[in-house]
Amino acid sequence: MAERGAPPAVRALLLERAAWAYASERQRYQIEAERALEEAGRALEESSGEPNPGWALRVDRLEPQIMTGRCWVALNRPVKAVAVLEDALSEYEDTHARDKSLHTTWLSEAYLDAIA
């Protein structure tokens, strides 16, 4: 799906975006979304030895968790989304207030969907 020769963060970012695209299509591509998220997580565990480009530096170990939660929200799986987003956000630094706020909106959406 994502080029094997690309730096790990780049592959992870591409796979996360593929997962989001699949999740946006709701149940039709749930399996593909899950597979892309798993591959993104594995990509970040690899070390290619080459540096990641500057535009991919923000892709860290929490990024796939956040995207997983976001995809679960889109796939109407709020309970799964709440669990993964709460876990990721508990480790998210307050120094990244803008991103943390954005990610918290997905958690809020998951809560609302769970009680609806």
Biopython code that builds the backbone (N, CA, C, O; Angstrom):
import numpy as np
from Bio.PDB.StructureBuilder import StructureBuilder

atoms = [
    (1, "MET", "N", (0.827, -1.184, 0.000)),
    (1, "MET", "CA", (0.000, 0.000, 0.000)),
    (1, "MET", "C", (0.871, 1.248, 0.000)),
    (1, "MET", "O", (0.714, 2.102, -0.872)),
    (2, "ALA", "N", (1.785, 1.372, 0.958)),
    (2, "ALA", "CA", (2.694, 2.518, 0.990)),
    (2, "ALA", "C", (4.077, 2.014, 0.596)),
    (2, "ALA", "O", (4.459, 0.892, 0.928)),
    (3, "GLU", "N", (4.799, 2.831, -0.094)),
    (3, "GLU", "CA", (6.111, 2.466, -0.617)),
    (3, "GLU", "C", (7.034, 1.969, 0.487)),
    (3, "GLU", "O", (7.266, 2.677, 1.467)),
    (4, "ARG", "N", (7.560, 0.766, 0.339)),
    (4, "ARG", "CA", (8.440, 0.164, 1.353)),
    (4, "ARG", "C", (9.739, 0.946, 1.534)),
    (4, "ARG", "O", (10.302, 0.932, 2.629)),
    (5, "GLY", "N", (10.227, 1.619, 0.515)),
    (5, "GLY", "CA", (11.482, 2.337, 0.617)),
    (5, "GLY", "C", (11.370, 3.688, 1.298)),
    (5, "GLY", "O", (12.386, 4.329, 1.567)),
    (6, "ALA", "N", (10.165, 4.129, 1.581)),
    (6, "ALA", "CA", (9.956, 5.430, 2.219)),
    (6, "ALA", "C", (10.333, 5.350, 3.694)),
    (6, "ALA", "O", (10.250, 4.279, 4.294)),
    (7, "PRO", "N", (10.743, 6.467, 4.284)),
    (7, "PRO", "CA", (11.045, 6.481, 5.720)),
    (7, "PRO", "C", (9.820, 6.041, 6.528)),
    (7, "PRO", "O", (8.689, 6.265, 6.095)),
    (8, "PRO", "N", (10.023, 5.424, 7.688)),
    (8, "PRO", "CA", (8.913, 4.902, 8.491)),
    (8, "PRO", "C", (7.801, 5.915, 8.772)),
    (8, "PRO", "O", (6.625, 5.575, 8.642)),
    (9, "ALA", "N", (8.138, 7.135, 9.150)),
    (9, "ALA", "CA", (7.101, 8.128, 9.460)),
    (9, "ALA", "C", (6.292, 8.481, 8.228)),
    (9, "ALA", "O", (5.089, 8.727, 8.327)),
    (10, "VAL", "N", (6.928, 8.511, 7.074)),
    (10, "VAL", "CA", (6.217, 8.811, 5.827)),
    (10, "VAL", "C", (5.255, 7.676, 5.506)),
    (10, "VAL", "O", (4.101, 7.917, 5.152)),
    (11, "ARG", "N", (5.730, 6.435, 5.629)),
    (11, "ARG", "CA", (4.849, 5.288, 5.367)),
    (11, "ARG", "C", (3.677, 5.288, 6.337)),
    (11, "ARG", "O", (2.535, 5.057, 5.939)),
    (12, "ALA", "N", (3.961, 5.549, 7.619)),
    (12, "ALA", "CA", (2.897, 5.576, 8.618)),
    (12, "ALA", "C", (1.868, 6.649, 8.286)),
    (12, "ALA", "O", (0.665, 6.401, 8.368)),
    (13, "LEU", "N", (2.329, 7.828, 7.915)),
    (13, "LEU", "CA", (1.422, 8.921, 7.588)),
    (13, "LEU", "C", (0.558, 8.575, 6.374)),
    (13, "LEU", "O", (-0.646, 8.830, 6.378)),
    (14, "LEU", "N", (1.163, 8.002, 5.346)),
    (14, "LEU", "CA", (0.399, 7.603, 4.164)),
    (14, "LEU", "C", (-0.626, 6.529, 4.498)),
    (14, "LEU", "O", (-1.759, 6.574, 4.019)),
    (15, "LEU", "N", (-0.231, 5.575, 5.312)),
    (15, "LEU", "CA", (-1.156, 4.511, 5.705)),
    (15, "LEU", "C", (-2.287, 5.045, 6.576)),
    (15, "LEU", "O", (-3.426, 4.593, 6.456)),
    (16, "GLU", "N", (-1.986, 6.001, 7.449)),
    (16, "GLU", "CA", (-3.039, 6.604, 8.263)),
    (16, "GLU", "C", (-4.049, 7.332, 7.387)),
    (16, "GLU", "O", (-5.256, 7.246, 7.615)),
    (17, "ARG", "N", (-3.556, 8.041, 6.395)),
    (17, "ARG", "CA", (-4.466, 8.765, 5.499)),
    (17, "ARG", "C", (-5.302, 7.796, 4.671)),
    (17, "ARG", "O", (-6.469, 8.066, 4.387)),
    (18, "ALA", "N", (-4.712, 6.676, 4.286)),
    (18, "ALA", "CA", (-5.482, 5.647, 3.577)),
    (18, "ALA", "C", (-6.569, 5.094, 4.498)),
    (18, "ALA", "O", (-7.708, 4.898, 4.074)),
    (19, "ALA", "N", (-6.214, 4.846, 5.753)),
    (19, "ALA", "CA", (-7.193, 4.345, 6.720)),
    (19, "ALA", "C", (-8.343, 5.330, 6.884)),
    (19, "ALA", "O", (-9.507, 4.933, 6.942)),
    (20, "TRP", "N", (-8.011, 6.615, 6.957)),
    (20, "TRP", "CA", (-9.060, 7.634, 7.091)),
    (20, "TRP", "C", (-9.959, 7.641, 5.862)),
    (20, "TRP", "O", (-11.178, 7.765, 5.983)),
    (21, "ALA", "N", (-9.371, 7.512, 4.696)),
    (21, "ALA", "CA", (-10.171, 7.472, 3.469)),
    (21, "ALA", "C", (-11.110, 6.262, 3.483)),
    (21, "ALA", "O", (-12.282, 6.371, 3.124)),
    (22, "TYR", "N", (-10.585, 5.121, 3.899)),
    (22, "TYR", "CA", (-11.434, 3.925, 3.995)),
    (22, "TYR", "C", (-12.529, 4.114, 5.036)),
    (22, "TYR", "O", (-13.691, 3.793, 4.784)),
    (23, "ALA", "N", (-12.164, 4.634, 6.205)),
    (23, "ALA", "CA", (-13.138, 4.823, 7.279)),
    (23, "ALA", "C", (-14.217, 5.814, 6.881)),
    (23, "ALA", "O", (-15.370, 5.682, 7.293)),
    (24, "SER", "N", (-13.854, 6.796, 6.088)),
    (24, "SER", "CA", (-14.831, 7.792, 5.644)),
    (24, "SER", "C", (-15.921, 7.174, 4.788)),
    (24, "SER", "O", (-17.004, 7.740, 4.642)),
    (25, "GLU", "N", (-15.636, 6.030, 4.231)),
    (25, "GLU", "CA", (-16.631, 5.308, 3.432)),
    (25, "GLU", "C", (-17.461, 4.357, 4.295)),
    (25, "GLU", "O", (-18.184, 3.502, 3.784)),
    (26, "ARG", "N", (-17.343, 4.521, 5.584)),
    (26, "ARG", "CA", (-18.087, 3.770, 6.596)),
    (26, "ARG", "C", (-17.812, 2.267, 6.491)),
    (26, "ARG", "O", (-16.678, 1.865, 6.227)),
    (27, "GLN", "N", (-18.808, 1.460, 6.690)),
    (27, "GLN", "CA", (-18.632, 0.014, 6.809)),
    (27, "GLN", "C", (-18.071, -0.649, 5.555)),
    (27, "GLN", "O", (-17.482, -1.728, 5.625)),
    (28, "ARG", "N", (-18.252, -0.020, 4.447)),
    (28, "ARG", "CA", (-17.837, -0.616, 3.179)),
    (28, "ARG", "C", (-16.356, -0.997, 3.170)),
    (28, "ARG", "O", (-15.980, -2.013, 2.586)),
    (29, "TYR", "N", (-15.526, -0.194, 3.809)),
    (29, "TYR", "CA", (-14.089, -0.444, 3.798)),
    (29, "TYR", "C", (-13.504, -0.585, 5.200)),
    (29, "TYR", "O", (-12.343, -0.237, 5.413)),
    (30, "GLN", "N", (-14.275, -1.082, 6.153)),
    (30, "GLN", "CA", (-13.797, -1.192, 7.527)),
    (30, "GLN", "C", (-12.551, -2.071, 7.617)),
    (30, "GLN", "O", (-11.593, -1.712, 8.303)),
    (31, "ILE", "N", (-12.551, -3.195, 6.948)),
    (31, "ILE", "CA", (-11.408, -4.110, 7.019)),
    (31, "ILE", "C", (-10.154, -3.450, 6.466)),
    (31, "ILE", "O", (-9.072, -3.595, 7.035)),
    (32, "GLU", "N", (-10.291, -2.730, 5.364)),
    (32, "GLU", "CA", (-9.146, -2.046, 4.779)),
    (32, "GLU", "C", (-8.621, -0.953, 5.712)),
    (32, "GLU", "O", (-7.412, -0.756, 5.828)),
    (33, "ALA", "N", (-9.543, -0.245, 6.376)),
    (33, "ALA", "CA", (-9.140, 0.798, 7.323)),
    (33, "ALA", "C", (-8.348, 0.182, 8.472)),
    (33, "ALA", "O", (-7.295, 0.695, 8.852)),
    (34, "GLU", "N", (-8.854, -0.912, 9.021)),
    (34, "GLU", "CA", (-8.159, -1.584, 10.119)),
    (34, "GLU", "C", (-6.775, -2.068, 9.680)),
    (34, "GLU", "O", (-5.802, -1.923, 10.421)),
    (35, "ARG", "N", (-6.688, -2.632, 8.501)),
    (35, "ARG", "CA", (-5.412, -3.134, 7.993)),
    (35, "ARG", "C", (-4.407, -1.996, 7.816)),
    (35, "ARG", "O", (-3.240, -2.133, 8.184)),
    (36, "ALA", "N", (-4.856, -0.879, 7.257)),
    (36, "ALA", "CA", (-3.962, 0.264, 7.045)),
    (36, "ALA", "C", (-3.477, 0.824, 8.376)),
    (36, "ALA", "O", (-2.313, 1.209, 8.492)),
    (37, "LEU", "N", (-4.345, 0.877, 9.378)),
    (37, "LEU", "CA", (-3.935, 1.360, 10.701)),
    (37, "LEU", "C", (-2.899, 0.439, 11.340)),
    (37, "LEU", "O", (-1.935, 0.907, 11.945)),
    (38, "GLU", "N", (-3.099, -0.859, 11.205)),
    (38, "GLU", "CA", (-2.118, -1.817, 11.738)),
    (38, "GLU", "C", (-0.772, -1.656, 11.048)),
    (38, "GLU", "O", (0.270, -1.665, 11.704)),
    (39, "GLU", "N", (-0.789, -1.511, 9.723)),
    (39, "GLU", "CA", (0.453, -1.323, 8.981)),
    (39, "GLU", "C", (1.137, -0.020, 9.370)),
    (39, "GLU", "O", (2.365, 0.036, 9.437)),
    (40, "ALA", "N", (0.360, 1.029, 9.627)),
    (40, "ALA", "CA", (0.934, 2.313, 10.045)),
    (40, "ALA", "C", (1.668, 2.155, 11.369)),
    (40, "ALA", "O", (2.775, 2.668, 11.535)),
    (41, "GLY", "N", (1.054, 1.449, 12.307)),
    (41, "GLY", "CA", (1.696, 1.212, 13.588)),
    (41, "GLY", "C", (2.994, 0.428, 13.442)),
    (41, "GLY", "O", (3.997, 0.740, 14.084)),
    (42, "ARG", "N", (2.962, -0.592, 12.592)),
    (42, "ARG", "CA", (4.177, -1.381, 12.354)),
    (42, "ARG", "C", (5.255, -0.547, 11.673)),
    (42, "ARG", "O", (6.440, -0.701, 11.971)),
    (43, "ALA", "N", (4.857, 0.329, 10.767)),
    (43, "ALA", "CA", (5.838, 1.161, 10.057)),
    (43, "ALA", "C", (6.619, 2.021, 11.037)),
    (43, "ALA", "O", (7.825, 2.209, 10.875)),
    (44, "LEU", "N", (5.946, 2.543, 12.049)),
    (44, "LEU", "CA", (6.631, 3.394, 13.028)),
    (44, "LEU", "C", (7.577, 2.599, 13.929)),
    (44, "LEU", "O", (8.505, 3.161, 14.511)),
    (45, "GLU", "N", (7.342, 1.308, 14.041)),
    (45, "GLU", "CA", (8.228, 0.473, 14.852)),
    (45, "GLU", "C", (9.532, 0.148, 14.125)),
    (45, "GLU", "O", (10.508, -0.265, 14.751)),
    (46, "GLU", "N", (9.545, 0.333, 12.818)),
    (46, "GLU", "CA", (10.730, 0.030, 12.024)),
    (46, "GLU", "C", (11.700, 1.206, 12.040)),
    (46, "GLU", "O", (11.320, 2.352, 12.278)),
    (47, "SER", "N", (12.932, 0.892, 11.786)),
    (47, "SER", "CA", (13.947, 1.927, 11.641)),
    (47, "SER", "C", (14.687, 1.676, 10.340)),
    (47, "SER", "O", (15.351, 0.651, 10.183)),
    (48, "SER", "N", (14.573, 2.596, 9.421)),
    (48, "SER", "CA", (15.218, 2.425, 8.122)),
    (48, "SER", "C", (16.624, 3.000, 8.122)),
    (48, "SER", "O", (17.399, 2.759, 7.196)),
    (49, "GLY", "N", (16.951, 3.754, 9.152)),
    (49, "GLY", "CA", (18.262, 4.375, 9.204)),
    (49, "GLY", "C", (18.316, 5.723, 8.514)),
    (49, "GLY", "O", (19.205, 6.529, 8.788)),
    (50, "GLU", "N", (17.383, 5.970, 7.632)),
    (50, "GLU", "CA", (17.370, 7.267, 6.971)),
    (50, "GLU", "C", (16.424, 8.208, 7.710)),
    (50, "GLU", "O", (15.416, 7.770, 8.265)),
    (51, "PRO", "N", (16.745, 9.490, 7.715)),
    (51, "PRO", "CA", (15.908, 10.437, 8.455)),
    (51, "PRO", "C", (14.549, 10.648, 7.779)),
    (51, "PRO", "O", (14.402, 10.539, 6.562)),
    (52, "ASN", "N", (13.586, 10.948, 8.612)),
    (52, "ASN", "CA", (12.269, 11.294, 8.091)),
    (52, "ASN", "C", (12.310, 12.736, 7.602)),
    (52, "ASN", "O", (13.043, 13.557, 8.154)),
    (53, "PRO", "N", (11.528, 13.052, 6.573)),
    (53, "PRO", "CA", (11.492, 14.447, 6.117)),
    (53, "PRO", "C", (10.855, 15.336, 7.186)),
    (53, "PRO", "O", (10.086, 14.863, 8.023)),
    (54, "GLY", "N", (11.179, 16.602, 7.146)),
    (54, "GLY", "CA", (10.685, 17.548, 8.134)),
    (54, "GLY", "C", (9.179, 17.558, 8.261)),
    (54, "GLY", "O", (8.657, 17.705, 9.366)),
    (55, "TRP", "N", (8.467, 17.404, 7.157)),
    (55, "TRP", "CA", (7.006, 17.463, 7.208)),
    (55, "TRP", "C", (6.387, 16.236, 7.869)),
    (55, "TRP", "O", (5.182, 16.217, 8.120)),
    (56, "ALA", "N", (7.190, 15.213, 8.154)),
    (56, "ALA", "CA", (6.671, 14.005, 8.801)),
    (56, "ALA", "C", (7.200, 13.854, 10.228)),
    (56, "ALA", "O", (6.969, 12.822, 10.859)),
    (57, "LEU", "N", (7.894, 14.846, 10.740)),
    (57, "LEU", "CA", (8.490, 14.726, 12.068)),
    (57, "LEU", "C", (7.459, 14.611, 13.187)),
    (57, "LEU", "O", (7.755, 14.040, 14.236)),
    (58, "ARG", "N", (6.268, 15.138, 12.983)),
    (58, "ARG", "CA", (5.250, 15.080, 14.033)),
    (58, "ARG", "C", (4.624, 13.689, 14.171)),
    (58, "ARG", "O", (3.858, 13.444, 15.103)),
    (59, "VAL", "N", (4.944, 12.790, 13.257)),
    (59, "VAL", "CA", (4.395, 11.439, 13.312)),
    (59, "VAL", "C", (5.193, 10.641, 14.341)),
    (59, "VAL", "O", (6.326, 10.226, 14.098)),
    (60, "ASP", "N", (4.559, 10.439, 15.504)),
    (60, "ASP", "CA", (5.198, 9.692, 16.577)),
    (60, "ASP", "C", (4.338, 8.495, 16.942)),
    (60, "ASP", "O", (3.386, 8.184, 16.227)),
    (61, "ARG", "N", (4.647, 7.831, 18.019)),
    (61, "ARG", "CA", (3.916, 6.618, 18.394)),
    (61, "ARG", "C", (2.455, 6.892, 18.771)),
    (61, "ARG", "O", (1.630, 5.980, 18.713)),
    (62, "LEU", "N", (2.116, 8.137, 19.157)),
    (62, "LEU", "CA", (0.728, 8.463, 19.483)),
    (62, "LEU", "C", (-0.118, 8.732, 18.240)),
    (62, "LEU", "O", (-1.339, 8.579, 18.273)),
    (63, "GLU", "N", (0.519, 9.125, 17.164)),
    (63, "GLU", "CA", (-0.213, 9.480, 15.943)),
    (63, "GLU", "C", (-1.112, 8.342, 15.440)),
    (63, "GLU", "O", (-2.280, 8.594, 15.144)),
    (64, "PRO", "N", (-0.615, 7.101, 15.331)),
    (64, "PRO", "CA", (-1.515, 6.028, 14.882)),
    (64, "PRO", "C", (-2.664, 5.769, 15.850)),
    (64, "PRO", "O", (-3.755, 5.393, 15.424)),
    (65, "GLN", "N", (-2.432, 5.967, 17.150)),
    (65, "GLN", "CA", (-3.517, 5.789, 18.115)),
    (65, "GLN", "C", (-4.612, 6.835, 17.897)),
    (65, "GLN", "O", (-5.801, 6.517, 17.892)),
    (66, "ILE", "N", (-4.192, 8.072, 17.720)),
    (66, "ILE", "CA", (-5.154, 9.146, 17.485)),
    (66, "ILE", "C", (-5.952, 8.866, 16.211)),
    (66, "ILE", "O", (-7.176, 8.995, 16.199)),
    (67, "MET", "N", (-5.260, 8.486, 15.150)),
    (67, "MET", "CA", (-5.950, 8.220, 13.887)),
    (67, "MET", "C", (-6.848, 6.994, 14.007)),
    (67, "MET", "O", (-7.910, 6.939, 13.387)),
    (68, "THR", "N", (-6.431, 6.016, 14.799)),
    (68, "THR", "CA", (-7.280, 4.841, 15.026)),
    (68, "THR", "C", (-8.583, 5.272, 15.683)),
    (68, "THR", "O", (-9.662, 4.847, 15.267)),
    (69, "GLY", "N", (-8.488, 6.110, 16.702)),
    (69, "GLY", "CA", (-9.695, 6.604, 17.357)),
    (69, "GLY", "C", (-10.572, 7.392, 16.411)),
    (69, "GLY", "O", (-11.794, 7.247, 16.411)),
    (70, "ARG", "N", (-9.944, 8.223, 15.610)),
    (70, "ARG", "CA", (-10.703, 9.023, 14.638)),
    (70, "ARG", "C", (-11.428, 8.116, 13.639)),
    (70, "ARG", "O", (-12.583, 8.361, 13.289)),
    (71, "CYS", "N", (-10.749, 7.088, 13.198)),
    (71, "CYS", "CA", (-11.374, 6.153, 12.257)),
    (71, "CYS", "C", (-12.515, 5.388, 12.916)),
    (71, "CYS", "O", (-13.550, 5.159, 12.289)),
    (72, "TRP", "N", (-12.337, 4.986, 14.187)),
    (72, "TRP", "CA", (-13.423, 4.297, 14.883)),
    (72, "TRP", "C", (-14.642, 5.195, 15.015)),
    (72, "TRP", "O", (-15.773, 4.715, 14.940)),
    (73, "VAL", "N", (-14.427, 6.491, 15.209)),
    (73, "VAL", "CA", (-15.558, 7.424, 15.243)),
    (73, "VAL", "C", (-16.269, 7.408, 13.895)),
    (73, "VAL", "O", (-17.494, 7.300, 13.834)),
    (74, "ALA", "N", (-15.499, 7.514, 12.820)),
    (74, "ALA", "CA", (-16.088, 7.536, 11.480)),
    (74, "ALA", "C", (-16.799, 6.227, 11.147)),
    (74, "ALA", "O", (-17.778, 6.218, 10.401)),
    (75, "LEU", "N", (-16.303, 5.126, 11.701)),
    (75, "LEU", "CA", (-16.895, 3.811, 11.436)),
    (75, "LEU", "C", (-18.039, 3.488, 12.395)),
    (75, "LEU", "O", (-18.539, 2.363, 12.428)),
    (76, "ASN", "N", (-18.447, 4.493, 13.176)),
    (76, "ASN", "CA", (-19.552, 4.348, 14.122)),
    (76, "ASN", "C", (-19.284, 3.244, 15.146)),
    (76, "ASN", "O", (-20.151, 2.423, 15.445)),
    (77, "ARG", "N", (-18.067, 3.251, 15.668)),
    (77, "ARG", "CA", (-17.659, 2.337, 16.730)),
    (77, "ARG", "C", (-17.186, 3.190, 17.928)),
    (77, "ARG", "O", (-16.008, 3.181, 18.284)),
    (78, "PRO", "N", (-18.136, 3.925, 18.537)),
    (78, "PRO", "CA", (-17.742, 4.901, 19.551)),
    (78, "PRO", "C", (-17.073, 4.318, 20.782)),
    (78, "PRO", "O", (-16.184, 4.956, 21.346)),
    (79, "VAL", "N", (-17.466, 3.138, 21.215)),
    (79, "VAL", "CA", (-16.865, 2.562, 22.422)),
    (79, "VAL", "C", (-15.383, 2.268, 22.175)),
    (79, "VAL", "O", (-14.541, 2.544, 23.030)),
    (80, "LYS", "N", (-15.071, 1.710, 21.009)),
    (80, "LYS", "CA", (-13.671, 1.469, 20.657)),
    (80, "LYS", "C", (-12.917, 2.793, 20.536)),
    (80, "LYS", "O", (-11.768, 2.903, 20.964)),
    (81, "ALA", "N", (-13.562, 3.778, 19.959)),
    (81, "ALA", "CA", (-12.934, 5.093, 19.781)),
    (81, "ALA", "C", (-12.620, 5.730, 21.130)),
    (81, "ALA", "O", (-11.528, 6.266, 21.321)),
    (82, "VAL", "N", (-13.556, 5.677, 22.057)),
    (82, "VAL", "CA", (-13.346, 6.277, 23.374)),
    (82, "VAL", "C", (-12.135, 5.654, 24.046)),
    (82, "VAL", "O", (-11.288, 6.369, 24.583)),
    (83, "ALA", "N", (-12.044, 4.349, 24.025)),
    (83, "ALA", "CA", (-10.933, 3.669, 24.702)),
    (83, "ALA", "C", (-9.580, 4.097, 24.145)),
    (83, "ALA", "O", (-8.671, 4.428, 24.907)),
    (84, "VAL", "N", (-9.443, 4.093, 22.840)),
    (84, "VAL", "CA", (-8.144, 4.408, 22.245)),
    (84, "VAL", "C", (-7.818, 5.901, 22.354)),
    (84, "VAL", "O", (-6.664, 6.268, 22.573)),
    (85, "LEU", "N", (-8.823, 6.757, 22.203)),
    (85, "LEU", "CA", (-8.577, 8.197, 22.304)),
    (85, "LEU", "C", (-8.260, 8.621, 23.733)),
    (85, "LEU", "O", (-7.376, 9.450, 23.948)),
    (86, "GLU", "N", (-8.967, 8.064, 24.710)),
    (86, "GLU", "CA", (-8.654, 8.395, 26.104)),
    (86, "GLU", "C", (-7.223, 7.996, 26.439)),
    (86, "GLU", "O", (-6.499, 8.744, 27.097)),
    (87, "ASP", "N", (-6.821, 6.817, 25.985)),
    (87, "ASP", "CA", (-5.470, 6.345, 26.255)),
    (87, "ASP", "C", (-4.427, 7.266, 25.617)),
    (87, "ASP", "O", (-3.472, 7.681, 26.274)),
    (88, "ALA", "N", (-4.616, 7.578, 24.350)),
    (88, "ALA", "CA", (-3.652, 8.429, 23.645)),
    (88, "ALA", "C", (-3.619, 9.836, 24.230)),
    (88, "ALA", "O", (-2.542, 10.397, 24.435)),
    (89, "LEU", "N", (-4.785, 10.408, 24.497)),
    (89, "LEU", "CA", (-4.833, 11.775, 25.008)),
    (89, "LEU", "C", (-4.270, 11.897, 26.424)),
    (89, "LEU", "O", (-3.812, 12.970, 26.816)),
    (90, "SER", "N", (-4.300, 10.817, 27.185)),
    (90, "SER", "CA", (-3.725, 10.864, 28.531)),
    (90, "SER", "C", (-2.209, 11.053, 28.471)),
    (90, "SER", "O", (-1.603, 11.529, 29.431)),
    (91, "GLU", "N", (-1.601, 10.682, 27.352)),
    (91, "GLU", "CA", (-0.156, 10.829, 27.195)),
    (91, "GLU", "C", (0.218, 12.051, 26.355)),
    (91, "GLU", "O", (1.397, 12.385, 26.236)),
    (92, "TYR", "N", (-0.769, 12.709, 25.781)),
    (92, "TYR", "CA", (-0.508, 13.837, 24.894)),
    (92, "TYR", "C", (-0.095, 15.054, 25.708)),
    (92, "TYR", "O", (-0.777, 15.425, 26.663)),
    (93, "GLU", "N", (0.997, 15.662, 25.342)),
    (93, "GLU", "CA", (1.505, 16.797, 26.093)),
    (93, "GLU", "C", (0.650, 18.049, 25.890)),
    (93, "GLU", "O", (0.188, 18.329, 24.784)),
    (94, "ASP", "N", (0.450, 18.790, 26.970)),
    (94, "ASP", "CA", (-0.334, 20.024, 26.909)),
    (94, "ASP", "C", (0.353, 21.106, 26.075)),
    (94, "ASP", "O", (-0.291, 22.069, 25.658)),
    (95, "THR", "N", (1.650, 20.953, 25.832)),
    (95, "THR", "CA", (2.361, 21.938, 25.015)),
    (95, "THR", "C", (1.877, 21.925, 23.571)),
    (95, "THR", "O", (2.156, 22.849, 22.808)),
    (96, "HIS", "N", (1.149, 20.873, 23.198)),
    (96, "HIS", "CA", (0.565, 20.776, 21.862)),
    (96, "HIS", "C", (-0.945, 21.011, 21.965)),
    (96, "HIS", "O", (-1.752, 20.184, 21.540)),
    (97, "ALA", "N", (-1.296, 22.151, 22.535)),
    (97, "ALA", "CA", (-2.690, 22.449, 22.872)),
    (97, "ALA", "C", (-3.613, 22.417, 21.661)),
    (97, "ALA", "O", (-4.728, 21.906, 21.756)),
    (98, "ARG", "N", (-3.176, 22.950, 20.531)),
    (98, "ARG", "CA", (-4.033, 22.976, 19.350)),
    (98, "ARG", "C", (-4.392, 21.556, 18.904)),
    (98, "ARG", "O", (-5.561, 21.240, 18.685)),
    (99, "ASP", "N", (-3.380, 20.718, 18.776)),
    (99, "ASP", "CA", (-3.623, 19.335, 18.352)),
    (99, "ASP", "C", (-4.443, 18.579, 19.389)),
    (99, "ASP", "O", (-5.365, 17.840, 19.042)),
    (100, "LYS", "N", (-4.107, 18.765, 20.657)),
    (100, "LYS", "CA", (-4.837, 18.069, 21.714)),
    (100, "LYS", "C", (-6.308, 18.486, 21.714)),
    (100, "LYS", "O", (-7.189, 17.652, 21.928)),
    (101, "SER", "N", (-6.573, 19.751, 21.479)),
    (101, "SER", "CA", (-7.958, 20.233, 21.405)),
    (101, "SER", "C", (-8.703, 19.576, 20.251)),
    (101, "SER", "O", (-9.843, 19.137, 20.401)),
    (102, "LEU", "N", (-8.052, 19.517, 19.118)),
    (102, "LEU", "CA", (-8.669, 18.884, 17.949)),
    (102, "LEU", "C", (-8.975, 17.417, 18.228)),
    (102, "LEU", "O", (-10.071, 16.938, 17.937)),
    (103, "HIS", "N", (-8.009, 16.713, 18.789)),
    (103, "HIS", "CA", (-8.207, 15.294, 19.081)),
    (103, "HIS", "C", (-9.292, 15.089, 20.133)),
    (103, "HIS", "O", (-10.005, 14.085, 20.107)),
    (104, "THR", "N", (-9.417, 16.025, 21.046)),
    (104, "THR", "CA", (-10.451, 15.936, 22.074)),
    (104, "THR", "C", (-11.844, 16.083, 21.467)),
    (104, "THR", "O", (-12.809, 15.531, 21.994)),
    (105, "THR", "N", (-11.957, 16.823, 20.364)),
    (105, "THR", "CA", (-13.271, 16.923, 19.714)),
    (105, "THR", "C", (-13.723, 15.565, 19.186)),
    (105, "THR", "O", (-14.914, 15.257, 19.195)),
    (106, "TRP", "N", (-12.767, 14.751, 18.725)),
    (106, "TRP", "CA", (-13.133, 13.401, 18.258)),
    (106, "TRP", "C", (-13.564, 12.530, 19.429)),
    (106, "TRP", "O", (-14.472, 11.709, 19.307)),
    (107, "LEU", "N", (-12.896, 12.720, 20.572)),
    (107, "LEU", "CA", (-13.305, 11.990, 21.764)),
    (107, "LEU", "C", (-14.710, 12.419, 22.170)),
    (107, "LEU", "O", (-15.535, 11.580, 22.532)),
    (108, "SER", "N", (-14.984, 13.708, 22.112)),
    (108, "SER", "CA", (-16.327, 14.214, 22.439)),
    (108, "SER", "C", (-17.368, 13.632, 21.504)),
    (108, "SER", "O", (-18.453, 13.243, 21.938)),
    (109, "GLU", "N", (-17.042, 13.573, 20.222)),
    (109, "GLU", "CA", (-17.977, 12.988, 19.255)),
    (109, "GLU", "C", (-18.234, 11.514, 19.575)),
    (109, "GLU", "O", (-19.362, 11.034, 19.469)),
    (110, "ALA", "N", (-17.180, 10.807, 19.966)),
    (110, "ALA", "CA", (-17.330, 9.396, 20.314)),
    (110, "ALA", "C", (-18.245, 9.239, 21.526)),
    (110, "ALA", "O", (-19.102, 8.356, 21.546)),
    (111, "TYR", "N", (-18.064, 10.105, 22.552)),
    (111, "TYR", "CA", (-18.945, 10.068, 23.720)),
    (111, "TYR", "C", (-20.404, 10.289, 23.311)),
    (111, "TYR", "O", (-21.300, 9.566, 23.747)),
    (112, "LEU", "N", (-20.624, 11.292, 22.474)),
    (112, "LEU", "CA", (-21.996, 11.584, 22.034)),
    (112, "LEU", "C", (-22.595, 10.422, 21.260)),
    (112, "LEU", "O", (-23.758, 10.072, 21.461)),
    (113, "ASP", "N", (-21.814, 9.828, 20.385)),
    (113, "ASP", "CA", (-22.300, 8.690, 19.618)),
    (113, "ASP", "C", (-22.589, 7.486, 20.520)),
    (113, "ASP", "O", (-23.525, 6.726, 20.271)),
    (114, "ALA", "N", (-21.787, 7.322, 21.558)),
    (114, "ALA", "CA", (-21.949, 6.174, 22.444)),
    (114, "ALA", "C", (-23.262, 6.259, 23.235)),
    (114, "ALA", "O", (-23.862, 5.231, 23.548)),
    (115, "ILE", "N", (-23.707, 7.472, 23.556)),
    (115, "ILE", "CA", (-24.934, 7.599, 24.334)),
    (115, "ILE", "C", (-26.170, 7.768, 23.464)),
    (115, "ILE", "O", (-27.295, 7.719, 23.960)),
    (116, "ALA", "N", (-25.963, 7.965, 22.179)),
    (116, "ALA", "CA", (-27.104, 8.181, 21.272)),
    (116, "ALA", "C", (-27.840, 6.889, 20.978)),
    (116, "ALA", "O", (-28.822, 6.893, 20.235)),
]
sb = StructureBuilder()
sb.init_structure("model")
sb.init_model(0)
sb.init_chain("A")
sb.init_seg("    ")
for serial, (resi, resn, name, xyz) in enumerate(atoms, 1):
    if name == "N":
        sb.init_residue(resn, " ", resi, " ")
    sb.init_atom(name, np.array(xyz, "f"), 0.0, 1.0, " ", f" {name:<3s}", serial, name[0])
structure = sb.get_structure()
